[in-house]
Amino acid sequence: MTAESYYIPLHVLKEITNGFSADSRIGRGGYGDVYKGVYNRREVAVKLLHVDTLLGLDDQRYINEVGNLLKVKHPNIIQLLGYCYEIQNELIEHNGANQFSQHIYRVLCFEYLQGGSLDKHLCAQSFAPNWSTRYNIIKGICEGLNFLHECKPQICHLDLKPANILLDSSMEPKVADFGLSRLFTPSHTHITERIIGTR
């Protein structure tokens, strides 16, 4: 399947997040804000990417990289379910006059994990997992990273931290945000034909 088959229209993403409302927002990060919604009867995390991180990003490169991210499937890797790329003319007020301004929307839709991020658990005083749970979290992270390292082309995360490890309701870990910096900060990433590093 091509990336186009995973396209989700902007009006659908706005509808499931109540217009990207503050009430639907569940997180903020360097690349964008994350909103919770329901799509095709499934809870999803919708990441609305910051416009200032997208300056100079080629449209076709965005589509190509989204296609690459959609191919990455592993039990310990966060699953990208779809994406959106739309340009809309929006009426804004500027110097007391109304005028149309072009707004580019780039949005990524991921599976939603009820457990939240590992860093939130580590900071909670009530978080006291037994040895088996700790081992399974570490093992899952390692298996996810190993899968990324064996991808063709190879993907190196370079920004692995508890905030980028998400947990499902069974405390199964999934590595997240491994492809975003590759999309939006090419001057700070290391890309060769053999190894693709993201940070």
Secondary structure, 3 states (H helix, E strand, C coil): CCHHHHECCHHHHHHHCCCCCCCCEEEECCCEEEEEEEECCEEEEEEEECHHHCCCCCHHHHHHHHHHHHHCCCCCECCEEEEEEEEEEEEEEECCEEEEEEEEEEEEEEECCCCEEHHHHHHCCCCCCCHHHHHHHHHHHHHHHHHHHHCCCEEECCCCCHHHEEECCCCCEEECCCCHHHHHCHHHCEECCCEEECC
